[in-house]
Amino acid sequence: MKAPHVRGALAILFVVWATAAACSSAPQPEAAPTLAAKVRQLHVQGLKLLDRGDREGAKAAFEDARLLAASLDDRAGVAQALNDLGSVSILEGRTDDALALHRQALTVAESLQDTTLLISTLTHHGTALQLSGDTEEAIGLYTRGLELAREVGDQRSEAVLHNNLGLISRRRGEVAKAETSFRTALVLNEALGDSAAQAANHLNLGLLAEEAGRLEEALDRFERSLELDKRVENRLAIAGDLANLARIQEKLNRKDQALSYAQRAYWSYRAIGELPPALKALQRVLDLSRDQGRQDEVRQLESELLTLQESVSRVERGTEGAKP
């Protein structure tokens, strides 16, 4: 069974704090935001950047939020920022760093007895545990969070937790249980109007359908995921959706459509600087072009592939050289 899909696990973790603006019948001078409000604004700003695939921008916003919250002794704000930074660490493949950040946040959340913060932190910490392979502890945190979410009527968190429990069930081969969890999450997210979360649910349902050999259903799910990811401008997710669609079209022996999607996936990954998946997508384009006898294009693609391989190798060597 495949490892849990990282984007499916993370794409709906981030709950934006809603803020209400007071209105008056008479024009009022615009008040400068308080520093406490600035902490919340940085949180929301970081989530929007993350939704668009800008990890560095999101990380900077979350770190600014953490420092500002610490200066105000805003412990809830610090815990939220730690959770946000942990989520970025997961996306960057630094699971151990994420676990350390979420443990700190959980200690704060439990001491404050803030139910909303506690649900969020249990979810974030559970995700880090899940992706590190500690599924039993993750299930315990998810179950605790789900009970709290139901008690306070937090449907957004319920949806997140159902989705993540579904990922664990999928990894264990409990297909029916996983599908039920994903569908439950999708119904909740449709009611909430959360496009990014719906995209993740369709992605996970599509992967289940693909594994079961229901390729037309998988194609439909991935097309819906692409549409929703475009709506929220999640660029990394868009590239992934295109790669998924290329794979399904190839399995359906629709080589022209597969080539078109693979090319679009490659261009998308290159445009956002994601070189390793871009390299994989370009290899797929080359293989499909060879299968279709596009000799002129093959020669150009072979040259482009060699150049990209060298670029990836330089990046990897630079990363290794930076390690202590």
C-alpha positions in Angstrom: 0.0 0.0 0.0 1.3 3.5 -0.8 2.4 5.9 1.8 -0.2 8.6 2.7 -0.4 11.3 0.1 1.2 14.4 1.7 -0.9 17.0 -0.1 -4.1 15.0 0.7 -3.1 15.0 4.4 -2.2 18.6 4.6 -4.3 20.6 2.1 -7.2 20.9 4.5 -5.4 21.3 7.8 -5.3 25.1 7.8 -8.3 26.7 9.4 -8.4 30.4 8.8 -9.6 32.4 11.8 -12.6 34.5 10.8 -12.7 38.1 11.9 -15.8 40.3 12.0 -15.7 43.9 11.1 -18.0 46.3 12.9 -20.2 48.6 10.7 -21.7 52.0 11.4 -24.2 54.1 9.5 -21.8 57.1 9.7 -18.3 57.1 8.2 -15.6 56.3 10.7 -11.9 56.9 10.6 -10.0 53.7 9.9 -8.4 52.6 13.1 -4.9 51.1 13.0 -4.9 47.4 13.7 -3.8 46.4 17.2 -0.7 44.3 17.5 -2.8 41.3 18.6 -4.9 41.7 15.4 -1.6 41.8 13.5 -0.8 38.4 14.8 -4.0 37.0 13.3 -3.5 38.9 10.1 0.0 37.3 9.7 -1.6 33.9 10.3 -4.2 34.4 7.6 -1.6 35.9 5.2 0.7 32.9 5.7 -2.2 30.5 5.0 -3.1 32.3 1.8 0.6 32.2 0.7 0.8 28.5 1.5 -2.4 27.8 -0.4 -0.7 29.3 -3.5 2.4 27.2 -3.0 4.6 30.0 -1.7 6.3 28.1 1.2 9.0 30.7 1.8 6.6 33.6 2.0 4.3 31.6 4.3 7.2 30.6 6.6 8.2 34.3 6.9 4.7 35.4 7.8 4.3 32.6 10.4 7.7 33.4 12.0 6.8 37.1 12.2 3.5 36.0 13.8 5.4 33.9 16.4 7.8 36.6 17.3 5.1 39.3 17.6 2.9 36.9 19.7 5.8 36.1 22.0 6.5 39.9 22.5 2.8 40.3 23.6 2.8 37.2 25.8 0.1 35.9 23.5 0.5 32.2 24.2 -2.4 31.1 22.0 -0.8 33.1 19.1 2.5 31.5 19.7 1.0 28.0 19.7 -0.9 28.7 16.4 2.3 30.0 14.8 4.2 26.9 16.0 1.5 24.8 14.3 1.8 26.8 11.1 5.5 26.5 11.0 5.2 22.8 11.7 3.0 22.4 8.7 5.6 24.1 6.5 8.2 21.8 7.9 6.1 18.8 6.8 5.8 20.2 3.3 9.5 20.5 3.2 10.0 17.0 4.4 11.3 17.9 7.8 9.0 15.7 9.9 11.2 15.7 13.0 11.2 19.5 13.1 7.4 19.5 12.7 6.9 17.0 15.6 9.0 19.2 17.9 7.0 22.3 16.9 3.7 20.6 17.4 4.7 19.2 20.8 5.5 22.7 22.0 2.2 23.9 20.7 0.2 21.1 22.3 1.8 21.8 25.7 0.6 25.4 25.4 -2.9 24.5 24.1 -3.5 22.1 27.0 -2.3 24.6 29.6 -4.6 27.3 28.2 -7.6 24.9 28.0 -8.6 26.6 24.7 -10.8 24.0 22.9 -10.4 25.5 19.4 -6.7 25.8 19.7 -6.5 22.3 21.2 -8.5 20.8 18.3 -6.2 22.5 15.8 -3.0 21.4 17.6 -4.2 17.8 18.0 -4.8 17.7 14.2 -1.5 19.2 13.3 0.4 17.0 15.7 -1.5 13.9 14.5 -0.6 14.7 10.9 3.1 14.9 11.7 2.9 11.6 13.6 1.0 10.0 10.7 3.5 11.1 8.1 6.4 9.9 10.4 4.7 6.4 10.5 3.4 6.5 14.1 -0.1 5.9 13.1 -1.4 4.5 16.4 -0.5 7.7 18.3 -1.9 9.7 15.4 -5.2 7.9 15.6 -5.4 8.6 19.3 -4.9 12.4 18.7 -7.3 12.4 15.8 -10.0 10.6 17.8 -9.6 13.0 20.7 -9.8 16.0 18.4 -12.9 14.6 16.6 -14.7 14.2 19.9 -13.9 17.8 20.8 -14.9 19.1 17.4 -18.3 17.4 17.6 -18.9 18.7 21.1 -18.4 22.3 19.9 -19.9 22.0 16.5 -16.6 22.6 14.6 -17.5 21.0 11.2 -14.3 22.3 9.5 -12.1 20.4 12.0 -14.4 17.4 11.8 -13.8 17.3 8.0 -10.0 17.5 8.4 -10.0 14.7 10.9 -12.2 12.4 8.9 -9.9 13.0 5.9 -6.8 12.2 7.8 -8.3 9.1 9.4 -9.3 8.0 5.9 -5.6 8.3 4.9 -4.6 5.9 7.7 -7.4 3.5 6.7 -6.2 3.6 3.1 -2.6 2.9 4.1 -3.9 -0.1 6.1 -5.8 -1.5 3.2 -9.2 -0.7 4.8 -10.6 0.6 1.6 -14.3 0.8 2.5 -13.5 2.6 5.8 -11.2 5.0 4.0 -13.8 5.8 1.4 -16.5 6.4 4.0 -14.1 8.9 5.8 -13.3 10.7 2.6 -16.9 11.0 1.6 -17.9 12.3 5.0 -15.2 14.9 4.8 -16.3 15.9 1.3 -20.0 16.4 2.4 -18.8 18.6 5.3 -16.5 20.7 3.1 -19.1 21.1 0.4 -21.5 22.5 3.1 -18.7 24.8 4.2 -17.8 25.9 0.7 -14.2 25.1 1.2 -12.7 24.6 -2.3 -9.2 23.7 -1.2 -10.5 21.0 1.2 -12.9 19.6 -1.4 -10.0 19.3 -3.8 -8.0 17.2 -1.3 -11.1 15.0 -0.7 -11.6 14.4 -4.4 -7.9 13.7 -4.8 -8.0 11.0 -2.1 -11.2 9.5 -3.5 -9.6 9.5 -6.9 -6.5 7.6 -5.6 -8.8 5.0 -4.1 -10.7 4.6 -7.4 -7.4 4.3 -9.3 -6.2 1.6 -7.0 -9.5 -0.3 -7.4 -9.2 0.0 -11.2 -12.1 2.4 -11.6 -10.2 4.6 -13.9 -13.1 6.7 -15.3 -14.1 7.5 -11.7 -10.5 8.4 -10.9 -10.4 10.7 -13.9 -13.5 12.5 -12.9 -12.2 13.0 -9.3 -8.9 14.3 -10.5 -10.6 16.7 -12.9 -12.7 18.0 -10.1 -9.6 18.4 -7.9 -7.9 20.4 -10.7 -10.9 22.7 -11.1 -11.1 23.4 -7.4 -7.3 23.9 -7.0 -7.4 26.4 -9.9 -10.2 28.2 -8.1 -8.0 28.8 -5.0 -4.8 29.2 -7.1 -2.9 26.4 -5.4 -0.1 26.1 -7.9 1.7 23.1 -6.5 -1.6 21.2 -6.2 -2.5 22.2 -9.8 0.7 20.6 -11.1 0.1 17.5 -9.1 -3.5 17.2 -10.5 -2.2 17.5 -14.0 0.4 14.7 -13.4 -2.4 12.5 -12.0 -4.6 13.2 -15.0 -1.7 12.3 -17.3 -1.2 9.0 -15.5 -4.9 8.0 -15.7 -5.2 9.0 -19.4 -2.2 6.8 -20.1 -3.7 3.9 -18.3 -6.8 4.4 -20.4 -4.6 4.2 -23.5 -5.5 7.8 -24.5 -1.9 8.7 -25.4 -2.6 12.1 -26.9 -4.5 13.3 -23.8 -1.8 11.8 -21.6 0.9 13.7 -23.4 -1.0 16.9 -23.2 -1.5 16.6 -19.4 2.1 15.5 -18.9 3.4 18.6 -20.8 1.2 20.9 -18.7 2.3 19.2 -15.5 5.9 19.7 -16.5 5.4 23.4 -17.4 3.6 23.9 -14.1 6.3 22.3 -12.0 9.0 24.2 -13.8 7.2 27.6 -13.4 7.2 27.2 -9.6 10.7 25.9 -9.4 9.8 22.4 -8.3 12.6 20.7 -10.2 12.5 17.0 -9.0 8.8 16.5 -9.9 9.4 18.6 -13.1 12.1 16.1 -14.0 9.7 13.2 -13.5 7.0 14.9 -15.6 9.5 15.6 -18.4 10.6 12.0 -18.5 6.9 11.1 -18.9 6.6 13.6 -21.7 9.7 12.1 -23.4 8.4 8.5 -23.0 5.0 9.3 -24.4 6.6 11.2 -27.3 8.8 8.2 -28.2 5.7 5.9 -28.1 4.0 8.2 -30.6 7.0 8.4 -32.9 7.5 12.1 -32.5 11.2 12.0 -33.4 11.8 15.7 -33.9 10.3 16.4 -30.5 12.2 13.5 -28.9 15.6 14.9 -29.8 14.6 18.3 -28.3 13.2 16.7 -25.2 16.3 14.5 -24.7 18.4 17.6 -24.7 16.0 19.4 -22.3 16.0 16.4 -20.0 19.8 16.3 -19.8 19.9 20.0 -18.9 17.2 19.6 -16.2 19.0 16.5 -14.8 22.2 18.6 -14.4 20.2 21.4 -12.7 18.7 19.0 -10.2 22.1 17.4 -9.5 23.6 20.9 -8.9 20.8 21.7 -6.4 21.2 18.4 -4.7 25.0 18.8 -4.4 24.5 22.3 -3.0 22.0 21.0 -0.4 24.4 18.3 0.7 27.2 20.8 0.9 25.1 23.0 3.2 24.5 20.2 5.7 26.5 20.4 9.0 
